[in-house]
Structures are given as C-alpha cells and as structure tokens.
Amino acid sequence: MKQIQILKTGITIFLIIAFFVLVNRTPADQVIKNFFYLISSPIQNILWEGGVRLSAFFEIISEMQNFQKENEGLKLKIKELLSENIQIAELKKENEVLREAFEIGLKEEFKLEIAKTSGKYISQDTVLINKGSRDGLTENLPVITQQKVLVGKIVQVYSNFSEVALISKKENTLDVKIQDKDLEGVIRGKGNLKLFLELVPKEKEIESGNLIVTTSLSKTFPEGLLVGQITEVIRSDIEPFQTAEAKTIFDIQELEYLFVITSF
C-alpha cells in the first residue's frame, strides 16, 4: 500500500510539472501572462507614480535646503561687503580730514592725535572720543577740528575713550583776543554752545562778527586757535568793561573727526 501511495504522489508531481512546461510552450503562456499583467499594471502604475512623486518631493526638499544654505551664504557675503564699504568710507573720510589738516599746516605746528567722536552730549556741552590713556592722552590736552577751530579740552581719560569739555561748558574760561586787533579779553562758557566775552575795556571798539582767537597768555591752549564769533555787544555807562555774546565756530552735529594736540 505504501508503495502505491508513493507512486501516486510521484505521478501527480510529474503531471503538474508537465502542465507548466506545456503552458510555457503554448499560446496559453501569453494568455496567463497577459492576465497577470492586466491585474498588476494599475497597481504598478500607482506605485511607480507614487515613487516618482516621492522622489520629486525629496528632490524639492534637498533643493530647498541647498537654496537656504546658498541664501545664508549670500546674506553673510552681503554683510561682509557692507562692513567693508563702511570701513572704506570711514578711511576715505579720515583721509579727507587729514588732507585738509595738512593743507593748513597743522601737522607742522603741533603734534597731533586724530580721534573719532563716539558720543555727543549737547545738554552737558561734552563729547566723547575713541582715544584714551592707551593712546598716550592725558587731561587738559586741547582738542581742535581740522580747520584749526578750538573745540575744548580733555577733562577725563579712560583706557579707550576720553571726555572732552567744550569751550562753551559752564565755568570754562580762557584768555582770548579779537582777531586782527590789539584787544584782549576772557571767554567764559555759558552752556548750550554759547560763549560770553568779558573784561574788554570800554574804550576799545568791538562789534558783531568779530572773530575771537586764543592768545599766548594761555598755558592750556596754543595761540591763534579760532574760538568763536561775537554776536552781540553789551555796553554799560557805569561799568568799566564791555561784554559781548558770542557763539562757537564749530557745529557739534558735524563733529566727526577731531585732533588732540599732544604737544605745542
């Protein structure tokens, strides 16, 4: 019985193999393949399109990341260029100031240290400059513009900065004279960029528009620096001296580069 069963199983396997061989060698093979292709084709199309779309999606993500990196790189480059342009503009401005100072011979008259204003305090009649003790600056050094106009003097020195009291600061005084006249007096600061000329003999003639300069009597400031301009003369019959209102020559809003006179 057992041998008969083994024989039946063998015959069955043989017939199945023969069937598939026969199918592959006959037109039925095309029919069966066509059937399976017909069924699987839509599924394959869906999977294919999905794969294409997924691939395109990841390509877009990758391109966006690359674009973001390029954009960040461009922004950084723009910042670098802007910084370079600012530095170039600063150097150009500084060179213009130096050239103007050299043209009027400041470098030949005084030993100078150029500085840039880093703060302006109009209500206090002071400015801050970006040079300090590390640059060899000390208190009481005169500060001027490139046009040889007296701005003030250093009153406080820090490592990297110095505070400059304008000549118009209250309680500031200096010996002066009227330009092109043998006439001396004293300038006193009134605050708010205003000056007051005092101790001018009553018999001496002064008028609005006269320019005021420093004299050799001053130990703090060299002679011949422009101080201010008379705006109004005040005379009194009972006072032995006449006085005058005056204004500074410089415009604090335009003060950008200044010169510290370290020796004269």
HELIX and SHEET records of a PDB file:
HELIX    1   1 LYS A    2  ASN A   24  1                                  23    
HELIX    2   2 ALA A   28  GLU A  103  1                                  76    
HELIX    3   3 LEU A  106  GLU A  109  1                                   4    
HELIX    4   4 ILE A  122  GLN A  124  5                                   3    
HELIX    5   5 SER A  133  ASP A  135  5                                   3    
HELIX    6   6 ILE A  252  GLU A  254  5                                   3    
SHEET    1   A 7 LYS A 111  TYR A 121  0                                        
SHEET    2   A 7 THR A 126  ILE A 129 -1                                        
SHEET    3   A 7 SER A 162  LEU A 166 -1                                        
SHEET    4   A 7 LEU A 150  VAL A 157 -1                                        
SHEET    5   A 7 PRO A 142  ILE A 144 -1                                        
SHEET    6   A 7 TYR A 257  SER A 263 -1                                        
SHEET    7   A 7 LYS A 111  TYR A 121 -1                                        
SHEET    1   B 7 THR A 173  ILE A 178  0                                        
SHEET    2   B 7 GLU A 184  GLY A 191 -1                                        
SHEET    3   B 7 LYS A 194  PRO A 201 -1                                        
SHEET    4   B 7 PHE A 241  THR A 248 -1                                        
SHEET    5   B 7 LEU A 226  ILE A 234 -1                                        
SHEET    6   B 7 LEU A 211  THR A 214 -1                                        
SHEET    7   B 7 THR A 173  ILE A 178 -1                                        
END                                                                             
